[in-house]
């Protein structure tokens, strides 16, 4: 009878240790995912948001489709960009379509 009780208590202790180890591994996995996947993506999003908030008329921009242009007018979420040297190609686009901004002072 004592042998049976000792075996069942040892099995219960091993099961509890197994669950504890699994929980620790899950916490480590989520911490790894946060620091290597979620955190860098949030930093990149904040960087893009600050870049678009500092956008001004006269800035040279690179669109996500690869076109370079100059900002002519800015609305809340729309930007009118002038492409080319003929000054006739003005296209309204969303601010989210801008991937890089170069200020006129930086170009000199």
Kinemage of the C-alpha trace (Angstrom):
@kinemage 1
@onewidth
@group {chain A} dominant
@subgroup {mainchain}
@vectorlist {calphas} color= white
{ca unk a 1} P 0.000 0.000 0.000
{ca unk a 2} L 2.825 2.426 0.812
{ca unk a 3} L 4.560 1.574 -2.445
{ca unk a 4} L 1.452 2.496 -4.415
{ca unk a 5} L 1.114 5.852 -2.598
{ca unk a 6} L 4.802 6.612 -3.139
{ca unk a 7} L 4.527 5.857 -6.859
{ca unk a 8} L 1.456 8.050 -7.305
{ca unk a 9} L 3.001 10.997 -5.432
{ca unk a 10} L 6.200 10.701 -7.510
{ca unk a 11} L 4.132 10.667 -10.703
{ca unk a 12} L 2.195 13.734 -9.550
{ca unk a 13} L 5.462 15.563 -8.798
{ca unk a 14} L 6.854 14.687 -12.226
{ca unk a 15} L 3.681 15.916 -13.905
{ca unk a 16} L 3.831 19.222 -12.031
{ca unk a 17} L 7.490 19.639 -12.994
{ca unk a 18} L 6.599 18.898 -16.630
{ca unk a 19} L 3.929 21.594 -16.674
{ca unk a 20} L 6.225 24.093 -15.003
{ca unk a 21} L 8.946 23.450 -17.558
{ca unk a 22} L 6.484 23.827 -20.423
{ca unk a 23} L 5.197 27.142 -19.053
{ca unk a 24} L 8.765 28.425 -18.743
{ca unk a 25} L 9.478 27.476 -22.357
{ca unk a 26} L 6.296 29.213 -23.535
{ca unk a 27} L 7.286 32.408 -21.692
{ca unk a 28} L 10.763 32.240 -23.259
{ca unk a 29} L 9.214 31.698 -26.712
{ca unk a 30} L 6.875 34.694 -26.381
{ca unk a 31} L 9.716 36.890 -25.086
{ca unk a 32} L 11.845 35.838 -28.073
{ca unk a 33} L 9.017 36.640 -30.498
{ca unk a 34} L 8.455 40.041 -28.883
{ca unk a 35} L 12.098 41.149 -29.005
{ca unk a 36} L 12.877 39.811 -32.486
{ca unk a 37} L 9.603 40.290 -34.350
{ca unk a 38} L 7.074 42.619 -32.734
{ca unk a 39} L 9.359 45.281 -31.224
{ca unk a 40} L 11.376 46.017 -34.418
{ca unk a 41} L 8.162 46.227 -36.436
{ca unk a 42} L 6.709 48.772 -33.989
{ca unk a 43} L 9.917 50.853 -34.155
{ca unk a 44} L 9.786 50.843 -37.959
{ca unk a 45} L 6.127 51.905 -37.908
{ca unk a 46} L 6.897 54.769 -35.487
{ca unk a 47} L 9.788 55.862 -37.700
{ca unk a 48} L 7.549 55.958 -40.786
{ca unk a 49} L 4.808 57.820 -38.913
{ca unk a 50} L 7.242 60.491 -37.746
{ca unk a 51} L 8.701 60.783 -41.276
{ca unk a 52} L 5.227 61.366 -42.740
{ca unk a 53} L 4.265 63.846 -40.034
{ca unk a 54} L 7.363 65.947 -40.837
{ca unk a 55} L 6.549 65.976 -44.564
{ca unk a 56} L 6.475 69.495 -45.998
{ca unk a 57} L 5.832 71.187 -49.343
{ca unk a 58} L 8.979 71.153 -51.478
{ca unk a 59} L 10.365 67.860 -50.122
{ca unk a 60} L 11.606 65.260 -52.581
{ca unk a 61} L 9.921 61.903 -52.015
{ca unk a 62} L 10.377 58.344 -53.198
{ca unk a 63} L 7.114 56.444 -53.635
{ca unk a 64} L 6.609 52.761 -52.968
{ca unk a 65} L 6.412 52.197 -56.726
{ca unk a 66} L 9.884 53.709 -57.227
{ca unk a 67} L 9.055 57.164 -58.589
{ca unk a 68} L 10.841 60.309 -57.373
{ca unk a 69} L 8.814 63.497 -57.117
{ca unk a 70} L 8.377 66.805 -55.335
{ca unk a 71} L 5.539 67.501 -52.906
{ca unk a 72} L 3.261 70.303 -54.148
{ca unk a 73} L 0.356 70.158 -51.678
{ca unk a 74} L -0.502 68.241 -48.502
{ca unk a 75} L -3.933 67.338 -47.101
{ca unk a 76} L -4.704 65.096 -44.118
{ca unk a 77} L -3.955 61.777 -45.792
{ca unk a 78} L -3.443 62.862 -49.411
{ca unk a 79} L -0.379 64.399 -51.049
{ca unk a 80} L -0.067 65.924 -54.524
{ca unk a 81} L 3.301 65.024 -55.992
{ca unk a 82} L 4.853 66.511 -59.132
{ca unk a 83} L 6.887 64.068 -61.214
{ca unk a 84} L 9.427 64.845 -63.914
{ca unk a 85} L 10.845 68.119 -65.137
{ca unk a 86} L 7.934 69.204 -67.360
{ca unk a 87} L 5.807 70.361 -64.352
{ca unk a 88} L 2.654 68.911 -65.969
{ca unk a 89} L 2.580 65.568 -64.220
{ca unk a 90} L 0.895 66.141 -60.854
{ca unk a 91} L -0.615 63.098 -59.188
{ca unk a 92} L -2.592 62.928 -55.943
{ca unk a 93} L -1.618 59.955 -53.797
{ca unk a 94} L -1.957 58.684 -50.259
{ca unk a 95} L 0.710 59.583 -47.722
{ca unk a 96} L 1.180 55.887 -47.013
{ca unk a 97} L 2.535 55.446 -50.562
{ca unk a 98} L 5.648 57.465 -49.650
{ca unk a 99} L 8.595 55.317 -48.619
{ca unk a 100} L 11.377 57.929 -48.220
{ca unk a 101} L 11.647 61.705 -47.814
{ca unk a 102} L 14.603 63.939 -48.620
{ca unk a 103} L 14.536 67.505 -47.343
{ca unk a 104} L 15.840 70.256 -49.699
{ca unk a 105} L 18.560 71.202 -47.154
{ca unk a 106} L 19.914 67.644 -47.162
{ca unk a 107} L 20.302 67.605 -50.962
{ca unk a 108} L 22.805 70.463 -51.035
